[in-house]
Amino acid sequence: MQAGPRRHGPGYDVERFGRQARSSFAAVPDCARQADDELSLWLTARFGLHTAFGGSTVFIPNSHRPWPLHPARLAHCDDELLSAAGLDVSGPPDTVHYSTGVDTLFGRPRRVA
Protein backbone atom coordinates (compact mmCIF):
# COMPACT_ATOMS: atom_id res chain seq x y z
CA MET A 1 0.00 0.00 0.00
CA GLN A 2 1.37 3.40 -1.00
CA ALA A 3 1.26 6.25 1.50
CA GLY A 4 -0.67 9.36 0.55
CA PRO A 5 0.78 12.87 0.43
CA ARG A 6 2.09 14.30 3.66
CA ARG A 7 -0.26 17.02 4.86
CA HIS A 8 1.02 20.40 5.97
CA GLY A 9 -2.35 22.13 6.22
CA PRO A 10 -5.76 22.19 4.56
CA GLY A 11 -5.68 20.54 1.17
CA TYR A 12 -7.37 18.52 -1.52
CA ASP A 13 -6.76 15.19 -3.27
CA VAL A 14 -8.58 14.13 -6.44
CA GLU A 15 -8.38 11.59 -9.30
CA ARG A 16 -10.05 12.20 -12.66
CA PHE A 17 -10.32 10.63 -16.11
CA GLY A 18 -10.44 7.06 -14.83
CA ARG A 19 -7.44 7.57 -12.51
CA GLN A 20 -5.31 8.86 -15.39
CA ALA A 21 -4.81 12.27 -13.75
CA ARG A 22 -4.33 13.17 -10.12
CA SER A 23 -4.00 16.35 -8.13
CA SER A 24 -2.87 16.78 -4.56
CA PHE A 25 -2.13 20.00 -2.76
CA ALA A 26 -1.97 21.52 0.71
CA ALA A 27 -1.77 25.12 1.89
CA VAL A 28 -0.86 26.86 5.12
CA PRO A 29 -3.31 29.75 5.64
CA ASP A 30 -2.49 32.98 7.44
CA CYS A 31 -5.84 33.36 9.21
CA ALA A 32 -4.63 36.47 11.05
CA ARG A 33 -4.84 38.39 7.74
CA GLN A 34 -7.66 38.91 5.23
CA ALA A 35 -7.17 38.82 1.47
CA ASP A 36 -9.47 41.72 0.69
CA ASP A 37 -8.10 43.18 -2.52
CA GLU A 38 -10.68 43.49 -5.31
CA LEU A 39 -8.88 41.18 -7.75
CA SER A 40 -8.61 38.28 -5.26
CA LEU A 41 -12.27 38.63 -4.27
CA TRP A 42 -13.44 38.82 -7.89
CA LEU A 43 -11.33 35.85 -9.07
CA THR A 44 -12.58 33.59 -6.27
CA ALA A 45 -16.25 34.66 -6.36
CA ARG A 46 -18.77 32.00 -7.39
CA PHE A 47 -22.28 32.93 -8.47
CA GLY A 48 -23.41 29.61 -9.86
CA LEU A 49 -22.35 26.33 -11.36
CA HIS A 50 -22.73 24.59 -14.70
CA THR A 51 -23.22 20.84 -14.87
CA ALA A 52 -24.50 18.13 -17.21
CA PHE A 53 -27.98 16.80 -16.42
CA GLY A 54 -30.17 14.62 -18.62
CA GLY A 55 -28.06 15.22 -21.72
CA SER A 56 -28.17 19.02 -21.33
CA THR A 57 -26.10 21.65 -19.60
CA VAL A 58 -27.82 23.35 -16.68
CA PHE A 59 -26.89 26.45 -14.70
CA ILE A 60 -27.65 26.55 -10.97
CA PRO A 61 -27.35 30.04 -9.44
CA ASN A 62 -26.16 30.46 -5.87
CA SER A 63 -25.79 33.22 -3.33
CA HIS A 64 -23.82 33.57 -0.13
CA ARG A 65 -22.33 36.19 2.13
CA PRO A 66 -18.77 37.25 1.33
CA TRP A 67 -16.48 34.48 2.44
CA PRO A 68 -13.46 34.82 4.66
CA LEU A 69 -10.50 34.75 2.29
CA HIS A 70 -7.00 34.49 3.72
CA PRO A 71 -3.57 34.61 2.10
CA ALA A 72 -1.82 31.24 2.23
CA ARG A 73 1.48 29.56 1.47
CA LEU A 74 1.59 26.49 -0.77
CA ALA A 75 3.00 23.57 1.26
CA HIS A 76 2.58 20.74 -1.24
CA CYS A 77 1.49 20.60 -4.89
CA ASP A 78 1.49 17.61 -7.23
CA ASP A 79 -0.85 18.30 -10.13
CA GLU A 80 -1.56 16.30 -13.31
CA LEU A 81 -5.06 17.68 -14.03
CA LEU A 82 -4.01 20.79 -15.95
CA SER A 83 -1.74 18.88 -18.32
CA ALA A 84 -4.43 16.19 -18.78
CA ALA A 85 -6.78 19.00 -19.87
CA GLY A 86 -4.19 20.20 -22.41
CA LEU A 87 -2.95 23.21 -20.45
CA ASP A 88 0.82 23.64 -20.27
CA VAL A 89 1.53 25.18 -16.85
CA SER A 90 4.82 24.98 -15.02
CA GLY A 91 5.99 26.21 -11.65
CA PRO A 92 4.05 27.09 -8.54
CA PRO A 93 0.99 29.36 -8.59
CA ASP A 94 1.58 33.11 -8.26
CA THR A 95 -1.00 33.43 -5.49
CA VAL A 96 -2.56 31.05 -2.97
CA HIS A 97 -5.66 31.77 -0.88
CA TYR A 98 -7.66 29.80 1.69
CA SER A 99 -11.24 30.05 2.95
CA THR A 100 -13.05 28.22 5.71
CA GLY A 101 -16.12 28.38 3.44
CA VAL A 102 -19.62 29.79 3.70
CA ASP A 103 -23.18 28.48 3.73
CA THR A 104 -24.65 28.74 0.24
CA LEU A 105 -28.22 29.01 -1.02
CA PHE A 106 -28.82 27.39 -4.43
CA GLY A 107 -31.54 28.52 -6.82
CA ARG A 108 -33.61 26.65 -9.38
CA PRO A 109 -31.61 24.95 -12.18
CA ARG A 110 -32.04 26.38 -15.70
CA ARG A 111 -31.18 24.67 -18.98
CA VAL A 112 -28.48 26.41 -20.97
CA ALA A 113 -29.25 26.81 -24.66
Backbone as a printed PyTorch tensor [residue, N CA C, xyz], in Angstrom:
tensor([[[  0.8360,  -1.1760,   0.0000],
         [  0.0000,   0.0000,   0.0000],
         [  0.8830,   1.2420,   0.0000]],

        [[  0.5720,   2.1920,  -0.8770],
         [  1.3710,   3.4040,  -1.0020],
         [  0.8130,   4.4760,  -0.0800]],

        [[  1.6890,   5.1790,   0.6090],
         [  1.2570,   6.2530,   1.5000],
         [  0.8040,   7.4500,   0.6770]],

        [[ -0.1710,   8.1690,   1.2060],
         [ -0.6670,   9.3640,   0.5520],
         [  0.2680,  10.5330,   0.7990]],

        [[ -0.0800,  11.7040,   0.2520],
         [  0.7780,  12.8680,   0.4320],
         [  0.8150,  13.2920,   1.8990]],

        [[  1.9480,  13.8220,   2.2930],
         [  2.0930,  14.3010,   3.6590],
         [  1.4090,  15.6530,   3.7780]],

        [[  0.5150,  15.7940,   4.7060],
         [ -0.2630,  17.0190,   4.8640],
         [  0.4760,  18.0460,   5.7050]],

        [[  0.4360,  19.2880,   5.2420],
         [  1.0240,  20.3980,   5.9730],
         [ -0.0290,  21.4370,   6.3030]],

        [[ -1.2580,  21.1920,   5.9960],
         [ -2.3480,  22.1340,   6.2200],
         [ -3.5570,  21.6790,   5.4270]],

        [[ -4.5830,  22.5530,   5.3360],
         [ -5.7650,  22.1920,   4.5570],
         [ -5.3770,  21.8830,   3.1160]],

        [[ -6.0310,  20.9060,   2.5270],
         [ -5.6790,  20.5390,   1.1670],
         [ -6.7800,  19.7910,   0.4610]],

        [[ -6.4090,  19.1690,  -0.6460],
         [ -7.3710,  18.5240,  -1.5240],
         [ -6.6500,  17.4410,  -2.3060]],

        [[ -7.2770,  16.2840,  -2.4450],
         [ -6.7610,  15.1930,  -3.2690],
         [ -7.8740,  14.7440,  -4.2020]],

        [[ -7.5620,  14.5330,  -5.4850],
         [ -8.5820,  14.1250,  -6.4440],
         [ -7.9540,  13.2880,  -7.5540]],

        [[ -8.7490,  12.3610,  -8.1100],
         [ -8.3760,  11.5940,  -9.3010],
         [ -9.4710,  11.7940, -10.3390]],

        [[ -9.0870,  11.9870, -11.5760],
         [-10.0450,  12.2020, -12.6600],
         [ -9.6520,  11.3620, -13.8660]],

        [[-10.5470,  11.3070, -14.8270],
         [-10.3250,  10.6300, -16.1080],
         [ -9.9420,   9.1660, -15.8910]],

        [[-10.7090,   8.4740, -15.0530],
         [-10.4420,   7.0590, -14.8250],
         [ -9.0820,   6.8230, -14.1970]],

        [[ -8.7100,   7.6580, -13.2490],
         [ -7.4430,   7.5710, -12.5130],
         [ -6.2240,   7.8860, -13.3700]],

        [[ -6.4350,   8.5140, -14.5160],
         [ -5.3110,   8.8640, -15.3850],
         [ -4.6800,  10.1920, -14.9920]],

        [[ -5.3560,  10.9870, -14.1770],
         [ -4.8080,  12.2710, -13.7530],
         [ -5.1470,  12.4890, -12.2860]],

        [[ -4.1560,  12.9420, -11.5500],
         [ -4.3350,  13.1660, -10.1210],
         [ -3.9030,  14.5900,  -9.7730]],

        [[ -4.4340,  15.0720,  -8.6730],
         [ -4.0030,  16.3490,  -8.1340],
         [ -4.0000,  16.2410,  -6.6200]],

        [[ -2.9800,  16.7750,  -6.0110],
         [ -2.8710,  16.7810,  -4.5650],
         [ -2.1740,  18.0710,  -4.1590]],

        [[ -2.7950,  18.8020,  -3.2330],
         [ -2.1260,  20.0030,  -2.7580],
         [ -2.5170,  20.2870,  -1.3260]],

        [[ -1.7020,  21.0690,  -0.6550],
         [ -1.9700,  21.5190,   0.7100],
         [ -1.4580,  22.9420,   0.8430]],

        [[ -2.1350,  23.7230,   1.6660],
         [ -1.7680,  25.1170,   1.8880],
         [ -1.7200,  25.4070,   3.3810]],

        [[ -0.9350,  26.3910,   3.7330],
         [ -0.8560,  26.8560,   5.1180],
         [ -1.4300,  28.2710,   5.1320]],

        [[ -2.6690,  28.4280,   5.6520],
         [ -3.3070,  29.7490,   5.6380],
         [ -2.7630,  30.6640,   6.7300]],

        [[ -2.7980,  31.9590,   6.4470],
         [ -2.4860,  32.9820,   7.4360],
         [ -3.8190,  33.5910,   7.8610]],

        [[ -4.4890,  32.9440,   8.8120],
         [ -5.8380,  33.3580,   9.2120],
         [ -5.8540,  34.6540,  10.0160]],

        [[ -4.6940,  35.1850,  10.3530],
         [ -4.6280,  36.4660,  11.0510],
         [ -4.8070,  37.6300,  10.0730]],

        [[ -4.6930,  37.3500,   8.7650],
         [ -4.8390,  38.3860,   7.7410],
         [ -6.0010,  38.0530,   6.8200]],

        [[ -6.5990,  39.0780,   6.2230],
         [ -7.6580,  38.9140,   5.2350],
         [ -7.1080,  39.2670,   3.8630]],

        [[ -7.4560,  38.4760,   2.8640],
         [ -7.1670,  38.8210,   1.4680],
         [ -8.3820,  39.5990,   0.9940]],

        [[ -8.2920,  40.9210,   0.9970],
         [ -9.4710,  41.7250,   0.6950],
         [ -9.2880,  42.6400,  -0.5120]],

        [[ -8.2650,  42.3720,  -1.3220],
         [ -8.1030,  43.1840,  -2.5210],
         [ -9.1490,  42.7730,  -3.5560]],

        [[ -9.5800,  43.7210,  -4.3740],
         [-10.6790,  43.4880,  -5.3130],
         [-10.4100,  42.3400,  -6.2780]],

        [[ -9.1850,  42.2280,  -6.7890],
         [ -8.8830,  41.1760,  -7.7530],
         [ -9.0270,  39.7920,  -7.1210]],

        [[ -8.4970,  39.5800,  -5.9290],
         [ -8.6140,  38.2840,  -5.2570],
         [-10.0690,  37.9290,  -5.0160]],

        [[-10.8500,  38.8930,  -4.5380],
         [-12.2650,  38.6270,  -4.2660],
         [-13.0210,  38.3170,  -5.5560]],

        [[-12.7420,  39.0530,  -6.6260],
         [-13.4350,  38.8180,  -7.8900],
         [-13.0620,  37.4600,  -8.4930]],

        [[-11.7790,  37.1100,  -8.4700],
         [-11.3310,  35.8520,  -9.0730],
         [-11.8460,  34.6270,  -8.3320]],

        [[-12.1280,  34.7490,  -7.0520],
         [-12.5790,  33.5920,  -6.2750],
         [-14.0860,  33.5800,  -6.0630]],

        [[-14.7950,  34.5970,  -6.5310],
         [-16.2540,  34.6580,  -6.3550],
         [-16.9380,  33.5800,  -7.1930]],

        [[-17.9790,  33.0030,  -6.6620],
         [-18.7710,  31.9980,  -7.3860],
         [-20.2390,  32.3730,  -7.2760]],

        [[-20.8870,  32.5240,  -8.4380],
         [-22.2770,  32.9290,  -8.4650],
         [-23.1860,  31.8530,  -9.0350]],

        [[-22.6230,  30.6960,  -9.3270],
         [-23.4090,  29.6090,  -9.8620],
         [-22.5090,  28.5030, -10.3560]],

        [[-23.1230,  27.4290, -10.8190],
         [-22.3460,  26.3260, -11.3630],
         [-23.0310,  25.7850, -12.5990]],

        [[-22.2360,  25.2560, -13.4960],
         [-22.7270,  24.5860, -14.6990],
         [-22.4400,  23.1040, -14.5500]],

        [[-23.4040,  22.2760, -14.9400],
         [-23.2170,  20.8360, -14.8700],
         [-24.0660,  20.1540, -15.9390]],

        [[-23.7120,  18.9250, -16.2600],
         [-24.4990,  18.1350, -17.2120],
         [-25.6180,  17.4330, -16.4550]],

        [[-26.8300,  17.4710, -17.0340],
         [-27.9750,  16.7990, -16.4240],
         [-28.9410,  16.3960, -17.5310]],

        [[-29.2260,  15.1070, -17.6240],
         [-30.1730,  14.6200, -18.6170],
         [-29.7930,  14.9600, -20.0470]],

        [[-28.5070,  14.9400, -20.3680],
         [-28.0600,  15.2230, -21.7240],
         [-27.9740,  16.6950, -22.0620]],

        [[-28.2420,  17.5750, -21.1060],
         [-28.1670,  19.0160, -21.3280],
         [-27.2320,  19.6410, -20.3000]],

        [[-26.8520,  20.8710, -20.5780],
         [-26.1000,  21.6470, -19.6040],
         [-27.0870,  22.4990, -18.8260]],

        [[-26.9530,  22.5120, -17.5110],
         [-27.8160,  23.3480, -16.6800],
         [-26.9440,  24.3040, -15.8710]],

        [[-27.5140,  25.4480, -15.5530],
         [-26.8860,  26.4490, -14.6990],
         [-27.6890,  26.5120, -13.4110]],

        [[-26.9950,  26.4660, -12.2740],
         [-27.6450,  26.5510, -10.9730],
         [-27.0640,  27.7720, -10.2640]],

        [[-27.8650,  28.8450, -10.1110],
         [-27.3490,  30.0380,  -9.4440],
         [-27.1860,  29.7900,  -7.9440]],

        [[-26.2830,  30.5380,  -7.3190],
         [-26.1570,  30.4580,  -5.8710],
         [-25.8760,  31.8340,  -5.3000]],

        [[-26.1040,  31.9700,  -4.0140],
         [-25.7930,  33.2230,  -3.3290],
         [-25.2580,  32.8900,  -1.9430]],

        [[-24.3950,  33.7450,  -1.4610],
         [-23.8190,  33.5710,  -0.1350],
         [-23.2090,  34.8900,   0.3100]],

        [[-23.0040,  35.0060,   1.5990],
         [-22.3320,  36.1950,   2.1310],
         [-20.8870,  36.1680,   1.6560]],

        [[-20.1930,  37.2850,   1.6860],
         [-18.7680,  37.2550,   1.3300],
         [-18.0260,  36.2680,   2.2200]],

        [[-17.1680,  35.4870,   1.6330],
         [-16.4820,  34.4840,   2.4380],
         [-15.1730,  35.0180,   3.0030]],

        [[-14.7490,  34.4300,   4.1100],
         [-13.4590,  34.8210,   4.6630],
         [-12.3490,  34.2670,   3.7720]],

        [[-11.5670,  35.1510,   3.2050],
         [-10.5030,  34.7540,   2.2850],
         [ -9.1680,  35.1900,   2.8820]],

        [[ -8.2730,  34.2390,   3.0630],
         [ -6.9980,  34.4900,   3.7220],
         [ -5.8400,  34.1870,   2.7770]],

        [[ -4.7620,  34.9830,   2.8470],
         [ -3.5660,  34.6130,   2.1040],
         [ -3.0160,  33.3000,   2.6540]],

        [[ -2.3540,  32.5360,   1.8050],
         [ -1.8180,  31.2420,   2.2290],
         [ -0.5000,  30.9730,   1.5180]],

        [[  0.2180,  30.0120,   2.0620],
         [  1.4820,  29.5620,   1.4680],
         [  1.2770,  28.1270,   0.9880]],

        [[  1.6960,  27.8380,  -0.2210],
         [  1.5900,  26.4870,  -0.7660],
         [  2.6040,  25.5850,  -0.0640]],

        [[  2.1220,  24.4930,   0.5440],
         [  3.0000,  23.5700,   1.2640],
         [  3.3270,  22.3380,   0.4350]],

        [[  2.4160,  21.9630,  -0.4440],
         [  2.5810,  20.7450,  -1.2390],
         [  1.7310,  20.8930,  -2.4920]],

        [[  2.2770,  20.5660,  -3.6590],
         [  1.4930,  20.6020,  -4.8940],
         [  2.0260,  19.5540,  -5.8600]],

        [[  1.1690,  18.6350,  -6.2380],
         [  1.4890,  17.6130,  -7.2260],
         [  0.2770,  17.5240,  -8.1320]],

        [[  0.3230,  18.1800,  -9.2820],
         [ -0.8550,  18.3010, -10.1320],
         [ -0.6230,  17.7070, -11.5100]],

        [[ -1.5550,  16.8710, -11.9600],
         [ -1.5570,  16.3020, -13.3100],
         [ -2.8060,  16.7180, -14.0760]],

        [[ -3.7760,  17.3670, -13.3970],
         [ -5.0570,  17.6790, -14.0290],
         [ -4.9240,  18.7240, -15.1400]],

        [[ -4.1350,  19.7550, -14.9230],
         [ -4.0120,  20.7900, -15.9470],
         [ -3.3990,  20.2450, -17.2280]],

        [[ -2.3400,  19.4520, -17.1090],
         [ -1.7360,  18.8820, -18.3250],
         [ -2.6790,  17.8820, -18.9840]],

        [[ -3.4600,  17.1330, -18.2040],
         [ -4.4300,  16.1930, -18.7760],
         [ -5.5270,  16.9290, -19.5460]],

        [[ -5.7800,  18.1870, -19.1700],
         [ -6.7760,  19.0040, -19.8660],
         [ -6.1610,  19.7640, -21.0360]],

        [[ -4.8540,  19.5610, -21.2870],
         [ -4.1950,  20.2000, -22.4150],
         [ -3.6060,  21.5600, -22.1120]],

        [[ -3.5120,  21.9220, -20.8300],
         [ -2.9470,  23.2110, -20.4530],
         [ -1.5080,  23.0230, -19.9910]],

        [[ -0.5910,  23.7440, -20.6060],
         [  0.8160,  23.6350, -20.2650],
         [  1.1600,  24.6950, -19.2130]],

        [[  1.2270,  24.2740, -17.9590],
         [  1.5280,  25.1760, -16.8540],
         [  2.7110,  24.6030, -16.1020]],

        [[  3.6820,  25.4580, -15.7880],
         [  4.8240,  24.9830, -15.0180],
         [  5.0700,  25.9280, -13.8510]],

        [[  5.6620,  25.4090, -12.8090],
         [  5.9900,  26.2060, -11.6460],
         [  4.8230,  26.3520, -10.6940]],

        [[  5.1000,  26.9270,  -9.5420],
         [  4.0470,  27.0920,  -8.5360],
         [  3.1000,  28.2290,  -8.9120]],

        [[  1.9210,  28.2660,  -8.3110],
         [  0.9900,  29.3640,  -8.5910],
         [  1.5540,  30.6910,  -8.0680]],

        [[  1.1350,  31.7890,  -8.6940],
         [  1.5790,  33.1110,  -8.2640],
         [  0.9540,  33.5140,  -6.9290]],

        [[ -0.2690,  33.0450,  -6.6830],
         [ -1.0050,  33.4290,  -5.4850],
         [ -1.7450,  32.2200,  -4.9420]],

        [[ -1.8060,  32.1140,  -3.6270],
         [ -2.5640,  31.0480,  -2.9680],
         [ -3.4490,  31.6940,  -1.9070]],

        [[ -4.7150,  31.2860,  -1.8840],
         [ -5.6590,  31.7670,  -0.8760],
         [ -6.3360,  30.5820,  -0.2090]],

        [[ -6.9530,  30.8380,   0.9360],
         [ -7.6640,  29.8020,   1.6860],
         [ -8.9390,  30.4100,   2.2710]],

        [[-10.0040,  29.6290,   2.3020],
         [-11.2380,  30.0520,   2.9530],
         [-11.8000,  28.9010,   3.7650]],

        [[-12.3720,  29.2290,   4.9000],
         [-13.0520,  28.2200,   5.7100],
         [-14.4070,  27.8790,   5.1140]],

        [[-14.8640,  28.6550,   4.1350],
         [-16.1210,  28.3780,   3.4440],
         [-17.2780,  29.1860,   3.9880]],

        [[-18.3930,  29.0960,   3.3060],
         [-19.6180,  29.7890,   3.7020],
         [-20.8110,  28.8900,   3.4040]],

        [[-21.9240,  29.1490,   4.0710],
         [-23.1780,  28.4800,   3.7310],
         [-23.7020,  29.1070,   2.4480]],

        [[-24.2210,  28.2770,   1.5530],
         [-24.6520,  28.7360,   0.2400],
         [-26.0960,  28.3510,  -0.0160]],

        [[-26.8370,  29.2480,  -0.6200],
         [-28.2180,  29.0060,  -1.0210],
         [-28.2430,  28.8200,  -2.5300]],

        [[-28.7600,  27.6740,  -3.0050],
         [-28.8170,  27.3880,  -4.4340],
         [-30.2100,  27.6510,  -4.9680]],

        [[-30.2740,  28.2140,  -6.1800],
         [-31.5350,  28.5210,  -6.8170],
         [-31.9980,  27.3710,  -7.7120]],

        [[-33.0180,  27.6340,  -8.4870],
         [-33.6070,  26.6470,  -9.3850],
         [-32.7280,  26.4510, -10.6120]],

        [[-32.4250,  25.2060, -10.9770],
         [-31.6110,  24.9470, -12.1780],
         [-32.3190,  25.4320, -13.4500]],

        [[-31.5230,  25.9400, -14.3990],
         [-32.0400,  26.3790, -15.7020],
         [-31.2250,  25.7190, -16.7940]],

        [[-31.8940,  25.2290, -17.8270],
         [-31.1790,  24.6660, -18.9760],
         [-30.4600,  25.7770, -19.7190]],

        [[-29.2600,  25.4600, -20.1870],
         [-28.4780,  26.4130, -20.9670],
         [-28.6400,  26.0650, -22.4350]],

        [[-29.0120,  27.0480, -23.2260],
         [-29.2520,  26.8100, -24.6640],
         [-27.9450,  26.5750, -25.3940]]])
